[in-house]
Amino acid sequence: MITSFDEILQVVKTRPKKTIAVAMADEVEVLAAVSQANKEGLADAVLVGDKTSIIRLSEQHEIDISKFDIVQADNENQSVVRSIQLVDERLADTLMKGRCSSASMLKAVLDKQHDVRTGKLLSHCAVMQIPTYHKLLIMSDGGINIAPDLDVKVGIIDNAVNCARMLGIEKPKVALISALEKVNYKAMQCTIDAAVISKMSQRGQIANAIIDGPLAVDNAVSKKACEIKGIDSPVGGDADILIMPMIEAGNVFYKALSCFTETKFAGIVLGARVPIVFTSRSDSEETKYLSIALGIILSERTEGPERSGH
């Protein structure tokens, strides 16, 4: 079981290098992150975008990109499509979002003409190393699915559990997050969804995970909070995964930790044939570097939760 980003980096360094196709690579933090990843033996990269801008930025900020191929693309759409084609052609093992928008990247990934669709839901996973928590914590979905219904939440869980299992957590503990830990069937649909999904898990409809909810965030990560509130939960105080009720909750949770704590982050999109290194344009070089490392580990595929129907 991997419990820190240092351990992720140690594992990645023992494996053969992967190649990352970077869409619109003319961004300083992205160039710095892929350069560091290359220097430390993690990954090679193909930089896609305006060649003149990429070279100018690298020279201005003294970033070594001499070992990378640069593929010219005249605009955002060309850059995204050509990056995906590199994966189609088996010239790259995974994708990375550079300066392009999230919407343009996801639209191209879902385009049927490319060979990166799988039929699975796409969802964003943030892997976090929080100084006050005893292990890595995965949160989903704070980046793609806006107001997921029950079926979409099950898809989000599939991807998050697959992520956890690739990090060595054989049967991850999944907390379905709400503002409270009781079912409010009159006013809070997310509590009903959480109760239904928890029962599905108990009945064996979702395997390879221990799922409980609704749980408030404090119940999910603090055994003391569970004791105070009298909550007896197999997940409480020891969650590996937090499944958020909607994108606003996930986004605020992520950015609050980013702004006010020393948490380390990595961001990835799962559900396509290859993982997509998917960070915000405002994320730090460190976050983008750690996201590259995470993407490399997750490019070694495994099975996610098994479902017998729902």
Secondary structure, DSSP 8 states (H G I E B T S, - for coil): ---SHHHHHHHHHTS--EEEEEES---HHHHHHHHHHHHTTSEEEEEEE-HHHHHHHHHHTT---TTSEEEE-SSHHHHHHHHHHHHHTTS-SEEEE-SS-HHHHHHHHH-TTSTT--SS--EEEEEEE-TTSSS-EEEE-SSS-SS--HHHHHHHHHHHHHHHHHTT-SS-EEEEE-SSSS--TTT-HHHHHHHHHHHHHHTTSB-SSEEEEEE-HHHHH-HHHHHHHT---SSTT--SEEE-SSHHHHHHHHHHHHHHS--EEEEEEESSSS-EE---TTS-HHHHHHHHHHHHHHTS------B---
